[in-house]
Structures are given as structure tokens and as C-alpha cells.
């Protein structure tokens, strides 16, 4: 099943199920949990009308829905709450709220917000959903203008103590940035220049967020992974084996029986063979070369778990003051990280939300050393630095080619 427009990158679900499979209406689609519009007061003085998504009443316990439709509705519901590229979403309304307000998100957002709390703490604020403002000012806005806001940068003066550069792996400002002609510049981005932060400017009460000024949230660090985990919970009613691919964020489960009680595997000759016992198959994953998407720098193998990659190579635009502009920012200074080329993270399936965790950590490795993140999370990783040096954790399920 393919959903080509999901979250901008598309999403594919591979399993023994087809589009005619039905499931019970999942809790995430019932109106007491999912109907964002009817529960939201995006500006205290200006309540908004209910949204247009389809939801099911709380008394519809016996109702069933096509699996494809359920996933499609979930994607729309998800984006109506969390996508900054949709003008009707809650996060878009938060950015337009001149005097702030109270924003009631659906209950299913709770674990996602919890994960961002943990990532903010683990990275010392380098991963922060409030980085949405920096992304917009650097040109990655809802209209994809890819034009840097004029007030984001200005020529610096010799001895200017506010000159900023690339952040190092610990999140500390490094050397001053040089302009395209060797002139130092001053950037006006990031938390160090007064941009709102998740910890100090967003008051959280469960899934209710209170702000006192406009705040631009971006949940891209682990948002796709979280959607994958929510979809997986729908699939579990019907199958134990599936692969969900959301543009580089994978959730793999190959242990279990198909709906007929038998699992198809392959023998040593490559011939399909059926087994009464649950079979385990291994998926081989290419580690894409960020410098050349047609090549791989290594491979990984996995039978069960989440595997997520992150790299600026597919979302980058232009250059400003010596910085290649892309979407992987250090939220402290608001600048694109240029010391890391690509990251890959594997997380065990026993985690409550393994794909969201792997997705967030793949982003966090651009700003924060793996050793620091391991004090807060259990994961395996591989990192390709900008200078083409590479490193991986001892139990990473793969390796790099020699290059």
C-alpha cells in the first residue's frame, strides 16, 4: 500500500494484507481522541471551527474500516495537528497567534511530546521543536521559498563578539562564520538570539500547549518515525509481519505468521517454502552515500526493529555566508550542521515507539555525541562525517565498505 503524499516524502506499507483488509476502528481515529478541530482553542480570543477530517464516535466499537482508509485518515489527522506546511494545522495556528494562546492537541500526541522532552534534555537544547522558526527564516518555509530572511544575517565587524559559526558536536558555538568573500557575518538565529525554546516558552500540560507569543514548531526530527509507529499499531491486529518505509525511516517486523497461519520464507536455493512455525527473514538495507544517492557506503541487516537514516543531501538549498543550507540545524545557534554527512540508527522493537526514537536520534547525532545520547537512550548507530571518516557502535547491525 502506497501513500505518495504522506509527510512530503511518501510512505509505503508492505505486508501480506491488501487494500480490502478491514480492521476495527483504532482509538486514534475516534472523535474523543482525534478530532483536533473540535477540541482546539488555538487563540484564547478566537476559537477555531472543527476540521474536516472524518472521525468515528465513541460508541462505534463494532465498526470496521478498510485498513487503507484507516491509514489514509490517520495521515490526514496527523498532518492537521502537526504539519507546519498545512495552513490549517494546529502548529500553523500557533505561529499566527500574535498574543499566544492555549492549544489542545489530540491525546495521541502525548508520547511524541514526551520524546521531545527527552531529546531536548539529552542534547542540551540542540534538538528543539521550536527550531521551526529558524528553518522558516533560512528559507525552508511552507511555500518552499528557499530564500533566507534578510534579518537573519548581517555583515559583522572585526572583534564582534556575536559572530557565529558552525556548532560542534557538543552544541557549543565554534569559530566565527565567514561570508562568501571572507567577511565575517553575524547570524540572528537560534535560542542564543532569543528564539523561543521548548523548555522556556512552551508550557506543557499533557497534550495542551500554552504559549505567550507566536511559536513556530517543527516536529520533523522524529515526526515521521512516530507516524510509522502509529500505523504499525493498526497493522498488529491483522499481521505480525510487515515493513513500513517512510522515506528513509523503516520499521521492520519479519517474525510471525501470516493471516493463514503460515509464513513464507526462502530456502538456500531461493525457492519459497512454507513453514508452520513463525519464520524470520532478514532485510538488507543500503547505507546511501550522501554525496551520490546512486551509491552505497555500506549495508545493514535487520529482521525486527526500527532503522532510520538522516542526511542533508535530499533537503538542501543554496548557500549563505559560507554555510550550505539544509534542514538539519542545531537549535542553539539555529545554523545547519556541517560536520556530519549522514547518520543511521537502529532501535530494538521492544521500545514503545522505536521508529520515533530512531528517527529523533538520527537527527540528534548531527548535534550531539553518541556517548552523550547513550546516557539517555538505548540504540546502535553509524556516522559518516563530512570529511568521509566513519564510526559505528559495536553492535550496529551492519558496517561500512572500505573507502
Secondary structure, DSSP 8 states (H G I E B T S, - for coil): -EETTGGGT-EEEEES--TT-EEE--GGGBHHHH-HHHH--SSTTS-----S---B-TT-TT-EEEHHHHHHHHHHHHHHHH-TTSTTSHHHHHHH-TT-EEEE--GGGHHHHHHHHHHHHHTTTSS-GGGHHHHHHTT-STT------GGGEEE--TT-TT----B-TTS-B-S--B-TTS-BEEE--SGGGT---TTTT-EEETTEEEESS------TTTHHHHHHHHHHHHHTTT-S-EEEESSSEEEEE--B--TTS-EEEE-TTS-EEEESS-B---EEEEEEETTEEEEEEEEEEESEEEEEEEEGGGSEEEEETTEEEES-EETTTTEE--SEEEEEEEE-TTSTTHHHHHHHHHHHTTTS-HHHHHTT---EEEEEETTS-EEE-TT-SEEE---
